[in-house]
Amino acid sequence: QEGKHGFEVLFAVERSSRLWGTDHKGSDWDVHFVYRHPLRRYCAVNRPNQIVKQDYGPRGDSKDKASELDVQLVGMEVSYFAGLMATSDPTIFDVVSSTIVYKHHPVLDEIRKSASRYFDWKQLACHYCSWGSRHLHLISLKSPKAKIRKKEAKMFAFTLRGLLSCEWLVEKKGANLHELPLRVDSLIAQRIKDPKDKKTAEKLIERLRSGMTGPFDGSETERQHKQHLYDLCTAIATRVRGGVVSEKVGKPYSPENRITDKIEPLEDTSVERTRRLDELSYRAIMWVSAVGRVASTTTTCSRLVCSVS
């Protein structure tokens, strides 16, 4: 990708099922990377590409895709990436927190050590809450679409991860943000106390790791497991809803009454966080890797184009 597009990859990590601990033998690779263009491109009339995507294997368009690994590459230019951080996007949080690192850069260390300076934990909690609730709603539909049925077990895992992550953030009130568990089994171990409920959730993870990501069959055992999972997810959603937006909603949770309310962002932090992200983006673009420090050369245009606002 570097040779093809003429940019430099700063860091590259894995996300999705391999990061969440729900992968199986046939799981694909979902690689995200952050790159910077040569400085001259930032001064060009036409702004350089901010995002690149490439699929290999079954999802790719190569003539030899049958022999390729199932890999999806998603690259983001560093100032565009910083802009997504400003919105406290959970996908971006996954990227900067990933424990599976293919290429490292000191900027990644800085983001991880100071995550609370770059992410608004309230916005992040709200994203996770909505994400988990949306998947629970899709599961609850009487006639779900085929693509939903095809990954029914995964949908339950998405629901648990979203709601439990939200609950963790609300309980911690943003403290030690870098310690938020990314693996679903870790969230289950920490957040679900009832032995029966925990066993039900752990059975779901075992199912996913064995490659059974699709619909539950019609057997009594499978039917009971699915129903218990649904009851568990609904109970967690009710609990999370009460802790997050009870003052605004004032009514009980139901799949039809999804969580759409947002928590107010942290006061007087959005402007400051944007300033920090502007500076982070600038330093990454100007970084001189050979000496491991920020270049002393500065230009007006480089500061302008790496701004996230």
Phi, psi and omega per residue, in radians:
Q1 nan -0.666 -3.139
E2 -1.087 -0.801 -3.140
G3 -1.174 -0.657 -3.096
K4 -1.201 -0.725 -3.033
H5 -1.822 -0.200 3.092
G6 1.311 0.469 3.065
F7 -2.034 3.061 3.122
E8 -1.998 2.184 3.082
V9 -1.344 2.168 3.112
L10 -1.446 -0.892 3.064
F11 -2.630 2.682 -3.124
A12 -2.414 2.383 -3.080
V13 -2.458 2.931 3.049
E14 -1.728 2.525 2.988
R15 -2.423 -2.961 -3.120
S16 1.278 -2.602 -2.911
S17 -1.035 -0.603 -3.138
R18 -1.197 -0.503 3.087
L19 -1.419 -0.588 -3.071
W20 -1.484 -0.103 3.126
G21 1.348 0.401 3.125
T22 -2.026 0.244 -3.092
D23 -1.348 2.809 3.095
H24 -2.371 -3.095 -3.043
K25 -0.994 -0.613 -3.098
G26 -1.681 0.176 -3.103
S27 -1.144 2.600 3.104
D28 -1.481 3.065 3.053
W29 -1.872 2.337 -3.119
D30 -2.136 1.625 -3.001
V31 -1.773 2.191 3.063
H32 -1.960 2.418 3.104
F33 -2.426 2.734 3.132
V34 -2.060 2.344 -3.057
Y35 -2.321 2.897 3.032
R36 -2.275 2.581 3.074
H37 -1.527 2.820 2.970
P38 -1.003 2.535 -3.035
L39 -0.950 -0.651 -3.090
R40 -1.032 -0.585 -3.109
R41 -1.151 -0.508 -3.139
Y42 -1.231 -0.295 3.114
C43 -1.714 0.070 -3.106
A44 -1.331 2.766 3.107
V45 -1.109 -0.773 3.111
N46 -1.592 2.126 -3.111
R47 -1.128 2.356 -3.118
P48 -1.158 2.847 -3.121
N49 -0.987 2.397 -3.129
Q50 -1.749 -0.294 -3.136
I51 -2.638 2.447 3.076
V52 -2.308 2.546 3.121
K53 -2.358 2.517 3.100
Q54 -2.622 2.241 3.101
D55 -1.885 2.496 3.057
Y56 -2.214 2.789 -3.142
G57 1.380 -2.561 -3.064
P58 -0.961 -0.545 -3.109
R59 -1.555 -0.154 -3.074
G60 -1.491 3.124 -3.140
D61 -2.043 0.286 3.129
S62 -1.294 2.635 3.090
K63 -1.178 -0.442 -3.119
D64 -1.808 0.466 -3.033
K65 -1.106 -0.408 3.135
A66 -1.146 -0.479 -3.102
S67 -1.712 -0.056 -3.104
E68 -1.564 2.692 3.002
L69 -1.209 2.642 3.128
D70 -1.427 1.652 -3.054
V71 -2.254 2.377 2.991
Q72 -2.069 2.185 3.099
L73 -1.830 2.277 3.069
V74 -2.249 2.027 -3.137
G75 -1.960 2.460 3.133
M76 -2.232 2.312 3.057
E77 -1.137 2.534 -2.908
V78 -1.077 -0.662 3.137
S79 -1.264 -0.593 3.053
Y80 -1.146 -0.732 3.098
F81 -1.054 -0.758 3.125
A82 -1.108 -0.620 3.091
G83 -1.103 -0.650 3.086
L84 -1.230 -0.591 3.050
M85 -1.071 -0.610 -3.131
A86 -1.090 -0.437 3.112
T87 -1.582 0.015 -3.115
S88 0.981 0.807 -3.132
D89 -1.223 2.234 -3.126
P90 -1.057 -0.603 3.106
T91 -1.089 -0.723 3.118
I92 -1.198 -0.625 3.073
F93 -1.094 -0.703 3.059
D94 -1.009 -0.768 -3.086
V95 -1.092 -0.857 -3.083
V96 -1.294 -0.323 -3.109
S97 -1.768 -0.097 -3.039
S98 -0.951 2.384 3.096
T99 -1.575 -0.081 3.133
I100 -1.910 1.692 -3.023
V101 -1.913 2.152 3.127
Y102 -1.621 -0.571 3.046
K103 -2.490 2.350 -3.021
H104 -1.920 2.708 3.044
H105 -2.610 2.517 -3.138
P106 -0.969 -0.511 3.113
V107 -1.058 -0.625 3.121
L108 -1.098 -0.720 3.098
D109 -1.060 -0.745 -3.120
E110 -1.088 -0.750 3.139
I111 -1.107 -0.756 -3.095
R112 -1.131 -0.774 -3.091
K113 -1.205 -0.444 -3.092
S114 -2.143 0.694 -3.062
A115 -0.969 -0.681 -3.095
S116 -1.188 -0.291 3.088
R117 -1.407 -0.358 -3.058
Y118 -1.950 -0.327 -3.137
F119 -2.061 2.438 3.017
D120 -1.590 1.908 -3.029
W121 -1.083 -0.505 3.120
K122 -1.196 -0.754 3.085
Q123 -1.142 -0.701 3.123
L124 -1.088 -0.764 3.113
A125 -1.074 -0.702 -3.132
C126 -1.152 -0.706 3.082
H127 -1.048 -0.829 -3.129
Y128 -1.107 -0.703 -3.136
C129 -1.082 -0.823 -3.136
S130 -1.160 -0.689 -3.139
W131 -1.077 -0.874 3.127
G132 -1.116 -0.730 -3.126
S133 -1.164 -0.652 3.129
R134 -1.100 -0.727 3.124
H135 -1.190 -0.635 3.093
L136 -1.129 -0.681 3.104
H137 -1.094 -0.749 -3.139
L138 -1.128 -0.642 3.104
I139 -1.129 -0.605 -3.028
S140 -1.342 -0.234 -3.101
L141 -1.070 2.422 -3.121
K142 -1.187 -0.588 3.132
S143 -2.270 1.295 -3.118
P144 -1.185 2.719 3.112
K145 -1.131 2.757 -3.084
A146 -1.019 -0.676 -3.102
K147 -1.204 -0.429 3.066
I148 -1.325 -0.800 3.111
R149 -1.054 -0.614 -3.080
K150 -1.097 -0.467 -3.127
K151 -2.223 0.723 -3.058
E152 -1.026 -0.773 -3.131
A153 -1.125 -0.685 3.108
K154 -1.112 -0.600 -3.135
M155 -1.107 -0.645 3.088
F156 -1.143 -0.683 3.117
A157 -1.145 -0.706 3.089
F158 -1.072 -0.716 -3.142
T159 -1.084 -0.855 -3.139
L160 -1.077 -0.766 -3.104
R161 -1.112 -0.776 -3.120
G162 -1.111 -0.860 -3.066
L163 -1.223 -0.722 -3.134
L164 -1.219 -0.596 3.079
S165 -1.140 -0.730 3.100
C166 -1.057 -0.808 -3.113
E167 -1.096 -0.698 3.107
W168 -1.050 -0.805 -3.107
L169 -1.126 -0.731 -3.133
V170 -1.155 -0.711 -3.140
E171 -1.156 -0.709 -3.110
K172 -1.437 -0.258 -3.098
K173 0.914 0.739 3.048
G174 1.453 -0.109 -3.138
A175 -1.219 2.456 3.110
N176 0.903 0.887 -3.077
L177 -0.986 -0.571 -3.116
H178 -1.180 -0.195 -3.121
E179 -1.629 -0.001 3.112
L180 -1.009 2.105 -3.125
P181 -1.104 2.348 3.097
L182 -1.653 -0.480 -3.137
R183 -1.402 2.376 -3.121
V184 -1.139 -0.666 -3.134
D185 -1.132 -0.562 3.095
S186 -1.212 -0.698 3.083
L187 -1.104 -0.737 3.119
I188 -1.065 -0.794 -3.117
A189 -1.098 -0.635 -3.085
Q190 -1.472 -0.635 -2.927
R191 -1.780 -0.459 -3.098
I192 -1.732 2.015 -3.027
K193 -1.648 -0.635 -3.097
D194 -1.148 2.186 -3.079
P195 -0.994 -0.711 -3.123
K196 -1.167 -0.755 3.117
D197 -1.133 -0.722 -3.127
K198 -1.125 -0.706 3.119
K199 -1.117 -0.674 3.110
T200 -1.096 -0.776 -3.134
A201 -1.193 -0.704 3.134
E202 -1.143 -0.602 3.084
K203 -1.113 -0.601 3.083
L204 -1.113 -0.755 3.138
I205 -1.118 -0.718 3.094
E206 -1.073 -0.698 3.127
R207 -1.062 -0.812 -3.126
L208 -1.134 -0.726 -3.116
R209 -1.173 -0.371 3.090
S210 -1.516 -0.024 3.114
G211 1.661 0.042 -3.136
M212 -1.577 1.401 -3.085
T213 -1.672 -0.171 -3.036
G214 -1.548 -2.704 -3.043
P215 -1.234 2.705 3.047
F216 -1.363 2.475 -3.125
D217 -1.392 -3.098 -3.024
G218 -1.528 0.098 -3.135
S219 -1.181 2.766 -3.111
E220 -1.090 -0.720 -3.141
T221 -1.081 -0.797 3.138
E222 -1.146 -0.717 -3.140
R223 -1.090 -0.750 3.136
Q224 -1.152 -0.704 3.125
H225 -1.091 -0.778 3.133
K226 -1.097 -0.755 -3.127
Q227 -1.136 -0.723 3.125
H228 -1.133 -0.679 3.088
L229 -1.082 -0.769 -3.128
Y230 -1.114 -0.764 3.118
D231 -1.097 -0.711 3.137
L232 -1.112 -0.827 -3.129
C233 -1.099 -0.692 3.122
T234 -1.142 -0.713 3.121
A235 -1.118 -0.731 3.119
I236 -1.141 -0.710 3.128
A237 -1.084 -0.710 3.111
T238 -1.086 -0.782 -3.140
R239 -1.120 -0.791 -3.127
V240 -1.148 -0.736 3.140
R241 -1.035 -0.725 3.131
G242 -1.112 -0.649 -3.119
G243 -1.371 -0.382 -3.016
V244 -1.763 -0.880 -3.008
V245 -2.276 0.417 -3.064
S246 -1.046 -0.616 -3.113
E247 -1.155 -0.529 -3.106
K248 -1.568 -0.575 -3.011
V249 -1.539 -0.983 3.084
G250 1.213 0.399 3.097
K251 -2.625 2.713 -3.044
P252 -1.188 2.791 3.135
Y253 -1.373 2.508 2.941
S254 -2.606 2.720 3.139
P255 -0.968 -0.561 -3.140
E256 -1.341 -0.469 -3.125
N257 -1.740 1.263 -3.025
R258 -1.253 2.826 -3.135
I259 -1.419 1.897 3.118
T260 -2.068 -0.170 -3.120
D261 -1.268 2.540 3.136
K262 -1.907 2.532 3.029
I263 -1.338 2.496 3.102
E264 -1.152 2.384 3.117
P265 -1.046 2.777 3.077
L266 -1.008 2.376 -3.065
E267 -1.186 2.448 3.020
D268 0.992 0.498 -3.140
T269 -2.011 -0.404 -3.026
S270 -1.083 -0.749 3.134
V271 -1.146 -0.756 -3.134
E272 -1.162 -0.716 3.116
R273 -1.116 -0.693 3.108
T274 -1.090 -0.714 3.099
R275 -1.077 -0.752 3.131
R276 -1.105 -0.712 -3.133
L277 -1.213 -0.632 3.029
D278 -1.001 -0.814 -3.111
E279 -1.178 -0.695 3.108
L280 -1.079 -0.801 3.133
S281 -1.065 -0.756 -3.140
Y282 -1.078 -0.816 -3.112
R283 -1.097 -0.675 3.139
A284 -1.133 -0.716 3.137
I285 -1.163 -0.655 -3.062
M286 -1.580 -0.013 -3.031
W287 -1.063 2.326 3.056
V288 -1.845 1.729 -3.011
S289 -1.137 -0.480 -3.080
A290 -1.098 -0.548 -3.123
V291 -2.008 -0.010 3.046
G292 1.161 0.583 3.106
R293 -2.536 2.986 3.132
V294 -1.359 2.392 3.137
A295 -1.122 2.544 -3.123
S296 -1.406 -0.339 3.137
T297 -1.227 2.257 3.093
T298 -2.258 2.563 3.088
T299 -2.371 2.602 -3.136
T300 -1.062 -0.759 -3.066
C301 -1.157 -0.620 -3.113
S302 -1.169 -0.640 3.108
R303 -1.197 -0.606 -3.129
L304 -1.231 -0.776 -3.031
V305 -1.319 -0.345 3.132
C306 -1.616 0.070 3.095
S307 -1.220 2.417 -3.136
V308 -1.520 -0.197 -3.090
S309 -1.832 nan nan
